[in-house]
Amino acid sequence: MPRLHGWSRKGFTVLELLVVVLILGILATMAIMYLLGYREKALIATLKSDLASAYKSSIQYYADNPSGSVTMDIITAYGYRQSKDANLAVVDGSAESLSIIATHPGVQGVYQVDESGHVSEQ
């Protein structure tokens, strides 16, 4: 092929390069969304683990104080250790209707443990 004004005709056109960049951008976006889903699932698992641990600490307290009512300070004194950025709060501290909730800035929704030890999303 003849050369035009000192340019060779080898290589990609601007349109072809833009298509490649667009495809790579779409793939990168899909990968990021996929990884963010895994991050949220891990944070939810952390909240559920924290609630189970708080429940076990509450049961230990009730064994020593059958008519007592738990608070976060009591649960902590009985062995509960909070995970990073997890926020737990005792809604009802009595043994008959225990309710502890947990939230995390990276998780949508509120999780709860009840008097039977069942962890669920509210």
Secondary structure as the mmCIF struct_conf table of DSSP 4:
data_model
#
loop_
_struct_conf.conf_type_id
_struct_conf.id
_struct_conf.beg_label_comp_id
_struct_conf.beg_label_asym_id
_struct_conf.beg_label_seq_id
_struct_conf.end_label_comp_id
_struct_conf.end_label_asym_id
_struct_conf.end_label_seq_id
STRN STRN1 LEU A 4 LEU A 4
TURN_TY1_P TURN_TY1_P1 HIS A 5 GLY A 6
STRN STRN2 TRP A 7 TRP A 7
BEND BEND1 ARG A 9 ARG A 9
BEND BEND2 GLY A 11 GLY A 11
HELX_RH_AL_P HELX_RH_AL_P1 VAL A 14 ASP A 64
TURN_TY1_P TURN_TY1_P2 PRO A 66 SER A 67
STRN STRN3 SER A 69 SER A 69
HELX_RH_AL_P HELX_RH_AL_P2 MET A 72 ALA A 77
TURN_TY1_P TURN_TY1_P3 TYR A 78 GLY A 79
HELX_LH_PP_P HELX_LH_PP_P1 GLN A 82 SER A 83
TURN_TY1_P TURN_TY1_P4 LYS A 84 ASP A 85
STRN STRN4 ASN A 87 ASP A 92
STRN STRN5 SER A 94 SER A 94
BEND BEND3 ALA A 95 ALA A 95
TURN_TY1_P TURN_TY1_P5 GLU A 96 SER A 97
STRN STRN6 SER A 99 THR A 103
TURN_TY1_P TURN_TY1_P6 PRO A 105 GLY A 106
BEND BEND4 VAL A 107 GLY A 109
STRN STRN7 TYR A 111 ASP A 114
TURN_TY1_P TURN_TY1_P7 GLU A 115 SER A 116
STRN STRN8 VAL A 119 GLU A 121
#
